[in-house]
Amino acid sequence: MLDPANTGIAWNLLGSAYRSFDEYDKARRCYETASQILSAVPNEQSEYASALNNLGAIEEFKGQFNSSKTLRIKAKRLYESVGDHAGVAVASSNLAQLAFHQNDLPTARKNMAEAFREAQLTNQITDNNLAAMYTVKSALSYMEKDFHAAIAADQHAIDIWTRVHGPEFYQLGLAYRLRGQASSQLGDSQQAISDLQHALKLLEGIPGKNSQTYLMTELIYARMLRDAGSTQEAEFLEKKAQTALTTVRIQQCGGCTISAESFR
């Protein structure tokens, strides 16, 4: 039998496994269970914060940005209360991502700067989290139309994930997608198409061809093909991906949101 702390940690890990396959409703239930258990374990505040932060990721995916922000601010405060610089870095990076989703670029820049400052104060931040922070930095640079900076940040993420996990690691799909989008904006359609093709190949296994992540990447790829003059192929791929994406979204639970007030 696991004690409460390890039971909560196990639920949190299971939620992240589901999230890797875009099983967001199952992930939500796992994170909620983890949060409820870990909130009652005084010596596991960092793990409790991790569960809240992960739950915030599900809210963000569902478009519930205010709920996501509430959860992640709570997570950040918990990390700060126990001096967990790595946790503060991750939470700040996630808050930056939320801010640019809401077109609040000044707040996004502030949070992103804090994330990297906190990361420099510790040797406990994992390679996966650091690489993910670089993808957020890339997305922010893209929003600011600094496409060279976006590509540079993506390259950091690609280098880290490739060194740690090898060239077939599924999360590299996101980095290649982001790099392809930035390359497209710089007029390098050949590099953009190559990166998107590679991203799709990496995402075939995890989260899979029927996942929202894969289908959204396929839509981006189709638009790049159209810009490059391959109109017929682009129209076929776009229609197929859009139809499949609509089906997947209908199957996802759109109304099963949590009450973020309970985590204030």
N, C-alpha and C positions, 0 to 999 in steps of 0.2 A: 504493500500500500504506500502511495506517495503522501508526503505531508502536504499541508495546504500550499506552501510556497512552491514546491515542485509541481503540484497539480495545476496551479495557476500558470506556471511557466510552460507546462506541457500544452495547455489549451492555447496559449499565445503562439507557440510554435506550430501547432496544428492549423491555426488560423492563417498563418503565413504560408503554409503549404497549400492550403485551399486558394489563397490569393494568387499564388504563382500560376494557377490554372484558371484564373478569372472566375473562380467559384465564390463570388462576392457575398452571397447571402449566407453560405456556410461559414465563410471567414468571419462575417459579422457576428454570428452566434458564438463562435469560438472566442473572439475578442471580448464580447460582452461577458461571457462566463469567466474568462481570465481576469477581467477588470473587477468583477464582483468578488472573486476569491482573493485577489492580491490586495485589494483596498483594505482588507482586514488583517494584513500581515505587516506590522510596522517596520520590520527590518528589510522589506523588499520593495521599497518605494521606487527604485529605478525600474524594477520589473513591472510594477503597476503603471508607471509612466510609459513604459514601452507598449503595454497593452492599450492604453488610452491613445497613444500616438498612432498605433496601427488601426485602431477603430476610427480615428480621424481620417485615415487614408481611405477607408470605405465610404465615409460620408462625403469626402471630396469627390470620389469617383461617381457617386450618385448625384453630384451637383449640389449637395447640401453644404455650401461653403461656410455658412455661419456656425453650423453644428461642428464642422470639422475644425474651425478656428477655435471654438470653445474647448474642444478636447485637447488640441495641441498646445494651447496656452496653459491649460492645466498640467499637461505632461511636462512642459518646459519648466514650470514652477516647481514641480516635484523634483526634476533633475537638479535644478539650482539648489534646492533645499538640502540635498545630500552631496553637493559638490561634484556632480557627475558631468564633467565638461564634454565628454563624448556624446552623452544624451542631449545636452543643451545644443550642441552643434547640429545633431540630426533634427531635433525639434525646430530649431531656427531655420534650417534649410527647408523643412516642410512648410513652415509658415511663409517663407519667401515664395514658394511655389503657389500657395494659396493666394498670396497678394497679387502675383502677376496674372493669375486666373481672373481676378477681380479688377484688373487693369490699374492696380495701385503700385506703380513701378517704384516710387520713392520708398515705400514700406518694404517692397521686395528687395531692393538694393540694401537697405539697412539690415534686414534679417539675414541676407546672404553674407554680408560682411561679418556679421556676428558669428555666423556658422563657421567660417574659416578661422576667425580669431579663436574661438573655443577649441577648434580642432588642433590648433597649434599648442594648446595648453596641456595636452594629454597624449600619451602613447597608447591609449586604450581604444581609440576609434578603429573600427574594423575596416579592412580594405573595401568590403562591399558598401559600407556606408559612405566611405570617402568617394568611391566611384559614383555612387548615386548623387552625392552632393555636386560633383562636377557636371552631371547631366542636368541638374537644376540650374546651375550656373550657365550652362549652355543655352537652356531654354530662355533664361532671363536675357542673355545677350542677344538671342534671336529676336525677342520682343523689342529690344532696344535698337534693333537693326544693325548691331555690330556683329556681322556674320563671320568675320575673321576670328573674333574672340569666341564665338559659339563653336567654331570648328576646333579651336585650340583646347577649349574645355572638354569637348567630346573626345579629343585624342587622349587627354589625361584619363578619362573614364575607360576608354578602349584599352589603353596600356595597362591599367591596373587590373581590370577583369581578365584580360588575356594572360597576364603574368600569373595571376592567382588560380584561375580556373581553366585556362586553355582557350583556344580560338573558337570553340563551339558552345561556349557558355551562353545560355538563352538571354540573359539580361544585356548582352552585347547587342541584341537586336534593337533595343531602344537607342543605344548610343549611335549605331549606324544609321538608324532612321533620322535622328536629329542632325547628324553630320550631313546626310543626304539633303535634308531640307535646306540647311545653310548653304551647301554647295550650289543648290539650285538657284538660290537668291543671288549668288555671285556669278551666275551664268554658266557654271560648269555642269551642263546637263549630263555629260558622260559619267562624271564622278557621282552625281546625284542618283542616277539610275542604277549604277553599280552598287552603291551603298544600300539603296532600297531593296534591290534583289537579294543582297546578302542578309539584310534584316529579315526579310520574309523567310529565307531558308532557316535562319536561326530560330525563328518563332514557330516554325512548323511543329516541333515536338512539344515545347512548353512556351506559351500556354496552349498551342494547338491551332489548327486552321479554322476552327469554328469559334474561336475566342474573339472578344471585342478588340483586344490588342492587335491580333493578326489582321482582322478585317479592316480596322482603321488604318493600319499600315498599308494594306492593299489599296485602299482608297487614295492615299497620298501617292503611292506608286503610279496609280492610274492617271492621276492629274499630271504627274511629271512626264508620263508617256505622251499625253496630249500636248503638253508644252513643247515636247521634242518632235512633234509632227506625226506620231503614231496614233492617229485619231481613232481608227477602227478598233484596234486592240484596247485602247484606253476606254472607249465606250463600253465594250464588252465586260472588261474587268470592273469598271465602276458600277455598272448595273448589277453584276453578280454580287459584288461586295456589299453594296447598299441594301440589296434584298436580304442577304444573309444577316447583315448587321441589324436590320429592323426586326427580324425574327428573334435574334438573340436578346435584344433589348426588351422585347415583349415577354420573353421567358424569365428575365430577371425581375426580381421583386422591386418595383419602383416606389412602393409606399411604405416599406417596412423600415422607417427611420426611427432612431432612438430619440429619447428626450435628453438633449444635451444639458438641460438645466440641472439634471441630477448630478452632473460632474463638475459643476462650478465650485 
